[in-house]
Amino acid sequence: MDLEQPKPNQVKQKIALTSTIALLSASVGVSHHVKADDLAPEGAKASNTSEESLPKTETCEEAKAAVEAVETNLNQQKAELTELATTLTKTTAEINHLKEQQDNEQKALTSAQEIYTNTLASSEETLLGQGAEYQRELTATETELHNAQVDQHSKETALSEQKASISAETTRAQDLVEQVKTSEQNIAKLNAMISNPDAITKAAQTANDNTKALSSELEKAKADLENQKAKVKKQLTEELAAQKAALAEKEAELSRLKSSAPSTQDSIVGTNTMKAPQGYPLEELKKLEASGYIGSASYNNYYKEHADQIIAKASPGNQLNQYQDIPADRTRFVDPDNLTPEVQNELAQFAAHMINSVRRQLGLPPVTVTAGSQEFARLLSTSYKKTHGNTRPSFVYGQPGASGHYGVGPHDKTIIEDSAGASGLIRNDDNMYENIGAFNDVHTVNGIKRGIYDSIKYMLFTDHLHGNTYGHAINFLRVDKHNPNAPVYLGFSTSNVGSLNEHFVMFPESNIANHQRFNKTPIKAVGSTKDYAQRVGTVSDTIAAIKGKVSSLENRLSAIHQEADIMAAQAKVSQLQGKLASTLKQSDSLNLQVRQLNDTKGSLRTELLVAKAKQAQLEATRDQSLAKLASLKAAMHQTKALAEQAAARVTALVAKKAHLQYLRDFKLNPNRLQVIRERIDNTKQDLAKTTSSLLNAQETLAALQAKKSSLEATIATTEHQLTLLKTLANEKEYRHLDEDIATVPDLQVAPPLTGVKPLSYSKIDTTPLVQEMIKETKQLLEASARLAAENTSLVAEALVGQTSEMVASNAIVSKITSSITQPSSKTSYGSGSSTTSNLISDVDESTQRALKAGLVMLAAVGLTGVKLRKDTR
């Protein structure tokens, strides 16, 4: 190892930093000798905390910038860890929820399977007997529920009374607290009056001045309020006049549109449209549909419970909608048994327009007329005519009728299912596909459209007449149960079968069994539309909007004090009034105190004693009130617990009642096996979905946990690197020492030794002393290693003592400083080296300690190089 001659200023720049670098590595003379020329074993991994992984910095500013960069990175990592922990918590909660849901669904499936097994094993008589037994148990449960509800009401009443008592006592206690506070303030005032009357006089004058200023400001605010009222009233009046003028203009336009309908009208719909009344019972109908099949016991029970509400909300639509004749259609005579495809499609488009007017209003996807749905309707109507001729069918559920067919009422289920299958659809539909209507008008296109309009109006708004239960309305407003946004198809055709003329078929996308067979091509509207329906609707909507604005403006004028600008001005007045009242109160109080200053201090002291006695009495009364309040709260908590128990009992009995009702209805339902099979199938599907979701969530959790572990390890590494960088940054500050390096030998690193000459860096003697240095190398290294492990200063003493005996000149310093100024090409310490972290010096030591440690390490590095050269030779 050749050592170059260093420059003095380079030595000065390196000494302070050398001590920290050498001590961080901690491998010189502690556990193993440094093997500076060794290469790291092939394949060995570098430590994340090694000096190599730190940013290479030359100046103090670069070191500080590196520290800031690492701190920023560390903060980002910690923020990511926090976010990851939140995600882990949510995922864990989701897994727990899915496990609970999975358990509940498994229990539900087991219960349903047991019910199915028991039902199969039971006779009809047994099941009916069980239904009767459930009815008896249901009656007893209802009685128990009534008693529990009475008990619950009693406890809730007691709880309310206790809460009222607590509220009253709380108010009383708060009042007493305020009285005590007021008494304390009064005592403080009396003390102040006795001790400092001049301050009270000055405060009274200030309060009087504030009162005058606030009074003036309040008068100005009141004037501003009146001006604001006049301004807002003028603006609202002008805007109201403008809206009324616009309303008159739009009403005149609407009148012109209605009176100037075109003389030739070949539109499909003319001016006809259909609207649902406000508050139409869509949600109730959805729940009715979900309660069971139309005509089932559960369906009928729900309808009976909510019929009045449904009828009240739906029936206003009957008067709201009236058919408007289409002049061009009055002379278009047709044969209902033999409609041309063009007329059939036109009638279907008319029906779709009326139905979609309501569906759009209710937020439902529109129905679509396609070639496939029209084929289904045409096949259906021709089959009715062929089977029943001119006789209206009337089926009894479960019994064969004409031609051995089965059906319900006028609906021929056999024809419906056969026609559906032939059209590429599933045979069975929840709503049996069909709505049947009738018309007694002349057989013109206008007459049939009138019949269609009246049938749709009847089925949507008055489907409670003639024994119906709004099943037709449910069919017209249906959506795909699997995908509420999927298409819904409409088909329409006619045939003369008694009084049955119109056949509407409605079905969702999911009913298509054979997509190649069913034709989804939409039927486009025919005829050139020349009607004012859209414009009339637009103008009508505009009129309604203007009327709303007029009504709003009139309401605003009648309640002008609620306008924002006026409320702001009024708030300012109220605020000033409050301030003035407070100031007046303070002024009156201070003026009273000023007047009382004329009294003797003796009378003030007497008043003070009376005030203190009153305060003591108030405090005692307050403490009694607070104790009573605590007692009332304890009693209330006990009553609350009893009320919660009563409520829980009522809830349990309600659930029991519902369960018994279900069991009773199930046992008495002739289709009980079909119902329980569907329940089993649905529960299996739900369980499979839940299980799949649970597995996915568990996989996600495992990935998140792995990511968290990796991130925590990265953070630990970054924190370690930050510690090292801060140490190096502080060490680099020592490079700016103003002392000349020549003063280093004068530092007292040990007690003065007689006859020892300090090392000097100002003169370099190039006389080689290698032989003598080699002779003492081993002894020096062993001594320095032992002493370095004990104390840095002792190492310095030993090194200085021994080197002074073998170094007659300053050649050794030249070798040492040269090795520091030359960058080493090898920073690996070999597989046998180790690090002792407890030898890292404190970054806050004085400059003297840093220089002292630097000198020691410089000597150690140089002497190690000499030993290596000796070994090489």
C-alpha positions, 0 to 999 in steps of 0.5 A: 500500500503506497501512501502519497504526501497529503496537503495540510488543508486536506488533513484539516478537513478530514480529521473531524469526520474520520473519528465518526467514520472509523467509530461507526465501522468499529472494526479497527482493533476491537473484535477483528483486524481490518482486512482492507484489501480483502474482497467481499465473498461472492454473492454476499448481500450488502446491509441496508445500513452500511455506509455504501447505502447512504447518499454520498455527500461532500459538504455540510449542506449536502448532508443536511439536504440528504437528511431532509430527503430521507426524513421526507421519504420516512414520513411518506412511508409512515403515512402509507403504513397508517393508511394500510393499517386502516385498510387492514382494519376495514378488511378484517371487519369485512371478513368478520361480517362475512363470516357471521353472514356465512354462519347465518346463511348456513343455519338458514339453509340447514333450517330450510332443508330440515323443513323440506325433509319434515314436509316430505315425511309428513302427510297433508293431514299432519301438515294441516294439523301443524298449521292449526297448532301454529295458529293456536300458538300464534294466538297465545303469542299475540296475547303475550305480545300485547301484555309485553307491549303494555308492560313496555309502555308502562316502563317507558312512561315511568322512564319519561317521567323520571327524565322529566324529573331529572330535567327539572332538577337539572334546571334547578341545579343549574340555576343554583350554580348560577346563583352561587356564581352571581353571589361570588361575583357580588362578593368580589365586587364588594371586596373591590369596592372596599379595597379600590374605589377609584378603579370602580369610578373609572370603570363606571365612566367607561361603561357609560361611554360604551353605552352611548356609543352602542346606542348610536350604533344601534340606531344606525343599524335599525335604519339600515334594517328598514332600508333593507326591507324596502329594497328586498320588498321592491325586488321581490315585487318586481320579480313577481310581476315579471313571473306573472307576465310570463305565466300569462304569456305561456297560458295563452300559448297553451290555449292556442296549442290546444285550440289549433290542433292540426286537421290531419293527424297521422301520429301514432299517439296524437296528443295522448300521454299518461301520468301517474299521480303524485305519491303513486305507490311504487314502493308498496307495489314492489313489496307486494310483488316481493311478498309472493306469487300473485294469488298466494296466501302471503301475497293476499295477506300483504295486499289486505294489510296495505290495500287501502293505502295502495288504492288511495295513492293510485286511484287519483290517476284514473281522473288525471288521464283521459283519452284524446281522439286521433282524427286520422284513425277514426276512419281506419277500420280493421279486423281485430282477428286479422291485424296487419303487421303494420297495424299490430306494430302501431298499436304496440307502439301506442301501448308502449308510449303510454306505459313508458310515460308512467315508467319514466316518471317513476324512474323505471327503464322503458319497455321495448317493442321487438319483432320477437315480442310481437311474434309472441303476442300474435301467436298468443292471440291467434291461439286464443281465437283458435281454442276458444272461438267467441267464448270467453274462457273462465278457468278454475286454478288447478282444474282442466278447462276447455280443450284440457287446458289449465289457467286462472280466470280468463288467462289460458296458462297452457296457451301462454306457456306454449306460445312463450316456448315457441317464441324462444322464451322460458315457459313459466313466468312469475306474472304469467306474461299476460295482461288481458284488456277489452274494448267495446268500441267500433273496430277502428284504429282509434277505437282500439287505441281508446281501448288500449288507453283505458285498459292501461289506465284501469290496470295502473290506477284502479286494479282493485276493482272486479276482485283484482289485487293490482297484479296487472299494475305489477306486470306493467311496472316490472323490471328484470330481477337479476338486473334492474337496468336490463331491457323489458319487452312488450308485445301486443295483439288483438282477437275477438274472444267474447269480451276479451280483445287485447293481449299485452305480454310483458317480460324481462331480458332474463326470460329469453331461453333461446337468444337465437330464436328470439328476435330482439330487433326493435320495431320502429314507430311508423307514420309522420308525427304531426302533433303538438303533444310534446310542445303542449307538455313542454309548455305545461311543464313551464307553466307549472314551473312558473306557478311554482316561482310565483307561489314561492315569491308570494310566500317570500313576500308574506314572510319577508323577514326571513330573507337572507339580507333582512335576517343579516341586518336583523341579526346585527340589530339583535346583536347590538341590542344584546350588547347594549343590554349587557353594557347597560346592566354593567353600567347600572351595576357600576353606577350603583357601586359608585353611589355606594362608595359614599357609604362607609366601609363599615356598612360595606363590610356588613354587606360583605358578611351578609353576602358570604352567609347567603353564598354559603346557604346557596352552596349547601342548597346547590350540593343538595340539588346535585346529590338529588340529581345524582340519585334521580339519574341512578334510578333512571338508569335502572328504569332504562335497563328495565325498559330496554329489557321490555323492548327486547322482549317485545322485539323477540315476541314480534319476531316469534309472531312473524315466524309463527305466521310464516310457519302457519302460512307455509303449512297451509300453503298447497304449494309449500314444497315449491316454496321451500325448494325455492328458498333452499335454492336461493339460500344456497346461491347466497351462501356460495356468493358469501363464501366466495366473497369471504375467500377473496377478502381473506386473500386480500387480508393476507396480501395486506399483512405481507405488505405491512410487514415489508413496509415496517421493515423498510421504515426500520431501515430508513430510520437507521439510515436517518440516524447515520446521516444525522451523525455524519451531518453533525460531524461535517460541521467540524470541518469549519473549525477556524483553528489551524491544524498546527495547533493540534499537537498542543491539545492535551490528550493525556498528562504531559510526558517528560521527554516526549515531543508532540507530533507536528503536522507543519513539517514533513520529513520523508526519511523512511522509518519503515523497518522500525515501524514494522518492529513495533506494529503488533505491540501497538495494535494490541495496545490500541485495540485494548484501550480503544474498547475502554476509553477513547482518550486512553487510546490517544495516550497510548498511541502518542506514548508508543509512537513517540518512541519509534517515530523520530520525525513526522513521516508517520503523519505523512503516511497517515494523512495521505491514506485519508486523502486518497479515496479507498477503492475497497470498502468491504471488510470481509466476512470475518469483520464485525461491527460494535455499535456502542463505540459510536461517538456522541455527535454532540461532543466538543471539537476537542474530543472530535479532533482527539478521536480523529488523531487516534483513528488516523494513527490506527489506519496508518499502522494497519497499512504498515502491518499489511505490507509486512504480511505481504513481504 
